[in-house]
Structure formats: structure tokens, C-alpha cells
Amino acid sequence: QVQLVESGGGLVQPGGSPRLSCAASGIIFSIFTMGWYRQAPGKQREMVVHISSDGRPMYVDFGKGRFIISRDNAKKVVYLQMNSLRSEDTAVYYCNICPPPSFSNDDWGQGTQVTVSS
């Protein structure tokens, strides 16, 4: 059974730089492209960035130059370093394989809330 556990979120001031982590189990982590997604209140879940099995990142426009994804295949962990946060980055952040198996809650972890506010 796949388990994804996100952590590292919290209340962050504008301009802050939290680092999110996602620990995966129950999958052959090293062969999958992994992604970070987010869902803001009242909005659909959206892709933030993904990283290929061999470490090549692909960012969406709003993350370019601010977010950095990395992975440790030995530890089965994917990270998201977030910099220069803005209020519009407030969301629940999730990780999953890319593309995700579905948008059913059964196929996702709990996510980690990032709230950007002064």
C-alpha cells in the first residue's frame, strides 16, 4: 500500500523559505517521477513541480526561480524548498507520483498546510 507523508508546512511570513518533505513507502520510489501539488481554498489541486527519476525538475511558471525540488532515492524522500513566499502560495501541499493515479483521497496523503501571512 502506497503511503505518502508530507511535512514541513506551517505559518510563514511573506518572503519566508520553508522546506517541505515527503516520505514515500510502498512504492519503488526510484523509478517514479515525483511531483509536488497544491490546493488553495476553493481551488482545484494543481501541479507545482515534478522531478524525474533521475533528478530532472520541471517547474510550472509560478514556481520558477522560487521553488526547488530535489529527491533522495535511497531515503525515498522528495523535498520542496520554497523561497520568497507570497500570500497566494497559501495552500495545502501534497506530493505524489506524476501523473497521480487519481484525485481520490485514497491515493493521496494528508498534505501539509502552508499559510503565508504576516
C-alpha positions in Angstrom: 0.0 0.0 0.0 1.4 3.4 -1.0 1.8 5.8 1.8 2.9 9.5 1.4 3.6 11.6 4.4 4.2 15.3 3.9 5.7 17.6 6.5 7.4 21.0 6.9 4.5 23.3 6.5 3.1 25.9 8.9 2.6 29.6 9.3 5.2 31.5 7.3 5.8 35.2 6.8 5.8 36.7 3.4 9.2 36.2 1.9 9.8 33.1 4.1 11.5 29.9 3.0 10.1 26.7 4.4 11.3 23.3 3.2 8.7 20.6 2.7 9.4 16.9 2.8 7.5 13.9 1.6 8.4 10.4 2.7 7.1 7.6 0.5 6.6 4.0 1.2 5.0 1.1 -0.6 6.3 2.0 -4.0 9.6 1.5 -5.9 10.3 5.2 -5.4 13.4 5.4 -7.6 11.6 4.6 -10.8 8.8 7.2 -10.5 8.6 10.8 -11.4 7.5 12.6 -8.2 5.6 15.7 -8.0 4.5 18.4 -5.6 1.0 19.7 -5.9 -1.0 22.2 -4.0 -4.6 23.1 -3.4 -5.7 26.5 -2.3 -9.0 27.1 -0.6 -11.8 27.0 -3.2 -9.5 26.0 -6.0 -8.6 22.8 -7.8 -5.4 20.9 -7.0 -2.6 22.0 -9.3 0.9 20.9 -10.1 3.7 22.8 -8.6 6.7 21.0 -9.9 7.8 17.4 -10.7 11.2 15.7 -10.7 12.1 12.7 -12.9 13.5 9.5 -11.5 17.0 10.7 -12.5 16.6 14.1 -10.9 15.4 16.4 -13.7 13.0 19.1 -12.5 10.1 20.6 -14.4 8.5 23.7 -12.9 5.3 25.5 -13.6 5.6 29.2 -14.2 4.7 30.4 -10.7 7.4 28.3 -9.1 10.3 29.1 -11.4 13.1 30.9 -9.6 11.4 30.4 -6.2 10.9 26.7 -5.7 13.5 24.0 -5.8 12.6 20.3 -5.9 15.0 17.5 -5.0 14.9 13.9 -4.1 16.8 11.3 -2.2 16.0 7.9 -3.8 17.9 6.0 -1.0 15.6 7.6 1.6 12.5 7.7 -0.6 12.0 11.3 0.2 11.2 14.2 -2.1 11.8 17.8 -1.0 10.4 21.2 -1.9 12.5 24.2 -0.9 10.2 27.2 -1.2 11.6 30.7 -1.3 10.1 34.2 -1.4 6.7 33.0 -0.4 3.7 35.2 -1.2 0.2 35.1 0.2 -1.1 33.4 -3.0 1.2 30.4 -2.1 -1.1 29.6 0.8 -2.4 26.1 0.2 -2.2 22.5 1.3 0.8 21.0 -0.4 0.9 17.3 -1.4 3.3 15.0 -3.1 2.5 12.1 -5.3 3.8 10.3 -8.3 3.5 12.1 -11.6 1.0 11.8 -13.1 -1.0 10.9 -10.0 -3.1 7.7 -10.1 -6.3 9.6 -9.4 -7.7 12.5 -7.4 -9.4 10.2 -5.0 -8.4 10.9 -1.4 -7.4 7.3 -1.1 -4.5 7.9 -3.4 -3.1 11.0 -1.6 -1.5 11.7 1.7 -2.8 14.3 4.2 -0.7 17.1 2.8 0.9 19.8 4.7 -0.6 23.2 5.2 1.4 26.3 4.2 -0.1 29.6 5.3 1.7 32.7 4.2 0.7 35.6 6.4 2.2 38.4 8.5 
